[in-house]
Amino acid sequence: MKPKWPFPTRRPVLGVVHLDPLPGAPGFRGKMDEVQRRALEDARCLTESGFDGLIVENFGDAPFFKDDVPAVTVAAMTAVIERIRSQCDVPLGVNVLRNDVCSALSIAAATGASFVRVNVHVGAAVTDQGLIEGRAAEALRLRDAIAPSVQIFADFRVKHAAPLVDRPWEEELADLAERGKADAVLLTGGRTGAAPDQELLARARAAIKGVPLFVASGTTVDNVAGLFPLVDGLIVGSALEKRGRAGNPVDAERARAFLSAARAAEKRR
């Protein structure tokens, strides 16, 4: 059975909580309580600004494992997400970088999160972590076993990566939606903070009719009017953070300004 749409609106705007380095990562500063405090501050700021949901990712853990992360990462993310969930009444998502969808589903099952993001769901991509292969068969079976209500949001040609073999976009998109059974398809630019090409948005819309389409990178207060009318939702991170830099604390003024611009764009659809 297909999981229910977890958001109160059909066209949600979701904010990203970029976690500081977690235990075991090269940049971890030795204080897990500081990681939790910062994450909760960002989550509250986004929630109070009116975002429809949040997605939490271990952004500070670079360089990333390409697939299975250590147990300590799973434990730390579970603790942080449970803390956020106890104080922020919005749907939550989990992204375990770089591509550990099974851990993400496990965290969602333990915390009551509503969706997960997977960077390479089907096919194979050459990335800065090496060759990453999709794990759709494993992910969907695990989802059905432990977290049947959790949706799988899957990237198409995710940033910081290139497909192993260049196939027609429409074929790849159809495989992602039909054979990979993604609950939503995410489009990004080539790097963190880069927006996808509008031609790709139009082609994606035609190829995955009936599956929600999100812009998941590069939307800003300056371009949201042109991008939001083309898709069903937005995932926004760096544009909401101080100086527009990924990994900085969320800036309340930026968050409110972005959401105001997004709501205005939504009305013009």
JOQUI-V544347 format. One record per pair of residues at least 6 apart in sequence whose C-alpha atoms are under 8 Angstrom apart, sorted by the first residue. I is the first residue (numbers start at 0). J is the second residue. Records with the same first field share a line. If there is no record, write none. Layout:
# JOQUI-V544347
I->J ; J
This chain:
# JOQUI-V544347
1->148
2->147 ; 148 ; 149 ; 150
3->148 ; 150
4->150
5->90 ; 113 ; 114
6->51 ; 52 ; 90
7->51
8->51
9->231
10->231 ; 232 ; 233
11->50 ; 51 ; 52 ; 231 ; 232 ; 233
12->50 ; 51 ; 52 ; 232 ; 233 ; 234 ; 235 ; 258 ; 261
13->50 ; 51 ; 52 ; 53 ; 54 ; 232 ; 233 ; 234 ; 235
14->45 ; 50 ; 51 ; 52 ; 53 ; 54 ; 234 ; 235 ; 236
15->53 ; 54 ; 55 ; 56 ; 234 ; 235 ; 236
16->38 ; 41 ; 42 ; 53 ; 54 ; 55 ; 56 ; 236
17->38 ; 55 ; 56 ; 57 ; 58 ; 59 ; 236 ; 245 ; 246
18->34 ; 37 ; 38 ; 55 ; 56 ; 57 ; 58 ; 59 ; 246
19->27 ; 34 ; 37 ; 38 ; 57 ; 58 ; 59 ; 60 ; 246
20->26 ; 27 ; 28 ; 34 ; 57 ; 58 ; 59 ; 60 ; 61
21->27 ; 31 ; 34 ; 57 ; 59 ; 60 ; 72 ; 75
22->29 ; 31 ; 71 ; 72 ; 75
23->71 ; 72
24->59 ; 60 ; 61
25->60 ; 61
26->59 ; 60
34->79
35->79 ; 82
37->248
38->79 ; 83
39->82 ; 83
41->248 ; 249
42->53 ; 83 ; 87
43->86 ; 87
44->249 ; 250 ; 251
45->53 ; 249 ; 251 ; 254
46->52 ; 53 ; 87 ; 89
48->251 ; 254 ; 255 ; 258
49->255 ; 258
50->258
51->89 ; 90
52->89 ; 90 ; 91 ; 92
53->89 ; 90 ; 91 ; 92
54->91 ; 92 ; 93 ; 94
55->80 ; 91 ; 92 ; 93 ; 94
56->93 ; 94 ; 95 ; 96
57->76 ; 94 ; 95 ; 96
58->96 ; 246
59->246
62->128
63->96 ; 97 ; 128
64->96 ; 97 ; 98 ; 128
65->96 ; 97 ; 98 ; 99 ; 128 ; 129 ; 131
66->96 ; 97 ; 98 ; 99 ; 131
67->98 ; 99 ; 102
68->95 ; 99 ; 102
73->102 ; 106
76->106
77->106 ; 109 ; 110
80->110
81->110
84->91 ; 110
90->112 ; 113
91->112 ; 113 ; 114
92->107 ; 112 ; 113 ; 114 ; 115 ; 116
93->103 ; 104 ; 106 ; 107 ; 112 ; 114 ; 115 ; 116
94->100 ; 103 ; 115 ; 116 ; 117
95->102 ; 103 ; 116 ; 117
97->118
98->117 ; 118 ; 119 ; 131
99->117
100->115 ; 116 ; 117 ; 134 ; 138
101->137 ; 138 ; 141
103->115 ; 116
104->115 ; 138 ; 141 ; 142 ; 145 ; 146 ; 149
105->145 ; 146
106->112
107->113 ; 114 ; 115 ; 146 ; 149
108->145 ; 146 ; 149
112->149
113->148 ; 149 ; 150
114->149 ; 150 ; 151 ; 152
115->149 ; 150 ; 151 ; 152
116->151 ; 152 ; 153 ; 154
117->151 ; 152 ; 153 ; 154
118->153 ; 154 ; 155 ; 157
119->131 ; 132 ; 133 ; 134 ; 153 ; 154 ; 155 ; 156 ; 157
120->132 ; 133 ; 134 ; 135 ; 153 ; 154 ; 175 ; 179
121->132 ; 133 ; 134 ; 135 ; 174 ; 175 ; 179
122->132 ; 133 ; 162
123->130 ; 131 ; 132 ; 133 ; 162 ; 163
124->130 ; 131 ; 132 ; 156 ; 160 ; 161 ; 162 ; 163
125->131 ; 160 ; 161 ; 162 ; 163
126->159 ; 160 ; 161
127->159 ; 160
135->179
136->179
142->149
150->181 ; 182 ; 183
151->181 ; 182 ; 183
152->181 ; 182 ; 183 ; 184 ; 185
153->175 ; 181 ; 182 ; 183 ; 184 ; 185
154->184 ; 185 ; 186 ; 187
155->171 ; 172 ; 175 ; 184 ; 185 ; 186 ; 187
156->162 ; 186 ; 187
157->186 ; 187 ; 188 ; 189
158->187 ; 188 ; 189 ; 190 ; 191
159->189 ; 190 ; 191
160->189
168->202 ; 203
169->202 ; 203 ; 206
172->203 ; 206 ; 207
173->206 ; 207
175->181 ; 184
176->182 ; 183 ; 184 ; 207 ; 210
181->210
182->210 ; 211
183->210 ; 211 ; 212 ; 213
184->210 ; 211 ; 212 ; 213
185->212 ; 213 ; 214 ; 215
186->195 ; 200 ; 212 ; 213 ; 214 ; 215 ; 216
187->193 ; 194 ; 195 ; 214 ; 215 ; 216 ; 217
188->194 ; 195 ; 196 ; 216 ; 217
189->195
191->216 ; 217 ; 237 ; 245
192->216 ; 217 ; 218 ; 236 ; 237 ; 238 ; 245
193->216 ; 217 ; 218
194->214 ; 216 ; 217 ; 218
195->214 ; 216 ; 217
197->226
200->229 ; 230
201->229
203->212
204->212 ; 230
211->230 ; 231 ; 232
212->230 ; 231 ; 232
213->230 ; 231 ; 232 ; 233 ; 234
214->226 ; 227 ; 230 ; 232 ; 233 ; 234
215->233 ; 234 ; 235
216->234 ; 235 ; 236
217->235 ; 237 ; 238
218->226 ; 233 ; 235 ; 238
219->238 ; 257
220->238 ; 256 ; 257 ; 260 ; 261
223->260 ; 261 ; 264
224->260 ; 261 ; 263 ; 264 ; 265
225->264
227->233 ; 261 ; 264 ; 265
228->264 ; 265 ; 267 ; 268
229->268
236->245
237->243 ; 244 ; 245 ; 246 ; 247
238->244 ; 245 ; 253
239->249 ; 250 ; 251 ; 253 ; 254 ; 257
240->246 ; 247 ; 248 ; 249 ; 250 ; 253 ; 254
241->247 ; 248 ; 249 ; 250 ; 253
